[in-house]
């Protein structure tokens, strides 16, 4: 950009305004320090950095010519400060802020007074008590923000024949120059007047008012009166905007007023006047309502701009000022330089581009984006980084490229830079962009520098489980995460194909984890094939073991999820009925099942069977197992608790072996990883028996039973696993076991019949008072409760691992279990402390019961299942395990065949 004549004149004018620096003195006096936040400060000390003064006044009393007082920012200085000591030409006494460049020293409500002093510099102060300059000469006030708390008082007063006071880059609520002050210069300030005029110049000859921004309420923005002749008013912006309502006609609103006594030798031009004014100009006693009339009458203001509003007036201030005017400064109120706004023509004097007002339009930087052409490449590859900056206009910018590997930054006026990385790294390249004003913006980009070599596929795998922090987030059982990020890839991988080994495939376009929900556990061969940016491929295969995760138990208030009687659609033999796990969470795309549950605990009832049959329950997506859950006689009703893994689609399946019948399913709770209660198995122990205490329950009657703190159950147990037996029923009925007496669920747990002892295992939450409640629907029946375990918060208890339903033992292939005999069932993990089994007695010759207990432990009198001649009787049994085995004892009734199926086991978490 070719410098204009105005630029050269601007530079010359600056030298005139600021002066030529004198040669440094042979000895520079030591700097004085003020820090009222320092524990070592002392006003009786020397003002060193180690022992600074506590007050500014202490420094002001001893400061010598050429000495600088550095005042620490941060804590307010509540003191009245008087500066009455002088410097000498070229060796001023200076009071400056000591802190970040944008921080000011804050004084309290008392004034700062400069009186009888010369060659003084004050820079970087903020005062609410105002500044007074009296009888002083060669004073510079720079970056000073001042207002006076006293109503009607000005933030700055220069008077009493002060000379050569320069006020720059400050913010003032009212300025008064008076009392014979001479050659005062106001440059690049914002001067605000609300209830008062922003500026008063009276009896102050040769005052220079250049490149200020005035905010006027009422009165006159720039008035010169008395003997203020020979003054200059150039390049200012005068806004009538900080006022709501009409001004008092007696005061009116005037932009510029020069009295007859001040008009001699006074010049005014290149000012921007914006907003509604009653009188725009008054000169020598004559009023002028527009710029043309003013210029024609006075010869002044030939390049003034008068704009009716303030909304867009700032646009007219850009690149339109006189760079040769007296008092022009090289930087604006924010310290930014004079720059050429390339969006507008240069309409300033002689084609100059100085702006009017206190602020200079800058090529502001909004953002920058950094894009390496090779964000992933082996060492030795040339990486070209391109920076795209968004700025106000397409002016010159400087780019500092730092490639993040310790190499020297590249500084250039071009938006691209090329670099060769010499060694592998995970580097962050960064670009910082500067405009002419040294404003900056920065951006970074990751660059992965790899070791040269072949593409070598790799992956890790792990179960993907719900978290404790978000237990309701949907995670299907048997979900596995395959992570290919262990791959060695010199060039970017653009395609990842995963064969999960069960017929499922997935393709992604980057090295990122992929997840898949398997339908059933087992070993699966997973194959990952990669393709990089150069077209090279690599494949790796590995066997991945898929298994259900150990889980805690989450009890719920029981509720019914299926009753085929309502739709009169009985379950048919040979056809599996789907049972959806209840929906308890939702999303915008639809509902999903109970968080990341792996297994459901249900009470399943079969009624109205057309023939003797049994019901299987198993996870959706898996083959029907050779197990059974509910056995029922033709025309009868039978129920059983079922613990079953959930299919990957959130469903379970139920199928009758023969005939048809209605199926009722009640949801009791579920098991889920990283949440829920832990299980503590106990030796089966009798808790209650109405035959000996309390008597039978009549129709519609309830009985409260204390469970927490009884026998081996701790007082703070949260759920109990019980074997519930009904005996002596007078009619067909159903029994419900539940937590809170006043919140009976519409389900059933046991279906007693006259002449039959029937049992079912139940898991019941403990009520707030440590009890559970038993309810009998019809007739009367005695009830027997045996505890087999309890659930508690996370701690030393056991977690449940579901398994695909599996038959462990069947005495029909080895011989009946005789009365008083015990059979041992193996096949459980050696570290199991408990198991969820379905035990079935069939071909019974006489009524009796079975007791299941941990192998190697003492048997108790508690019953796990009541046998009946001529019937096949199943029961869900949660039992302790010893050495991977359980023992099943047959009472002294008849002989039985015993069938044992496993649905999961408990291990210490």
Secondary structure, DSSP 8 states (H G I E B T S, - for coil): ----HHHHHHHHHHHHHH-------SS----EEE-TT-TT--TTS---SSS-BSSHHHHHTT--TT-EEEEE-SS-B-S-EEE----BTTB-EEEEEES-TT--EEB-SS-EEEES-EEEEEEEEEESB-EEEES-EEEEEEEEEE-BSSTT--SEEEETT-EEEEEES-EEE-EEE-TT-BS-EEES-EEEESSS-SEEEES-TT-EEES-EEEESSEEEEEEETT-TT-EEES-EEE--S--S---TTT-EEEEEE-TTT-TT-EEES-EEES--SEEEEETTEEESSHHHHHHHHS--TT-EEES-SSSTHHHHTT-S-TTSTT--SB-TTS-B----TTS---SGGG----SSS------EEEEEEEETTSEEETT-EEEEEEEEEESSS---EEEEE-SSS---EEESSSEEEEE--S-EEEEEEEEEE-TT--EEEEEEEEEEE-SS--B---EEEE----STTTTS---TTEEEEEGGG-B-SS-EEEEEEE-SSS-EEEESSS--EEEE-SS-EEEEEEEEEEETTS-EEEEEEEEEE----BEEEEEEEEEEEETTTTT--EEBT--EEEE--EEEEETTEEEESTTEEEEEEEEEEES-SSSEEEEEEETTS---S--SEEE-TT-EEEEEEEEE--TTSEEEEEESSSEEEEEEEEEEEEETTSSBEEEEEEEEEEEETTTTT--B-TT-EEEEE-TTSTT--TT--EEEEEEEEES-SS---EEEES-TT---S--SB--BTTB-EEEEEEEE--TTSEEEEEE-SS-BEEEEEEEEEEESSSSSEEEEEEEEEEEEEGGGT--B-TT-EEEE--S-TT-SEEEEEEEEES-SS-EEEEEEETTS---S--SEEE-TT--EEEEEEEE-BTTBEEEEE-SS--BEEEEEEEEEEEE-
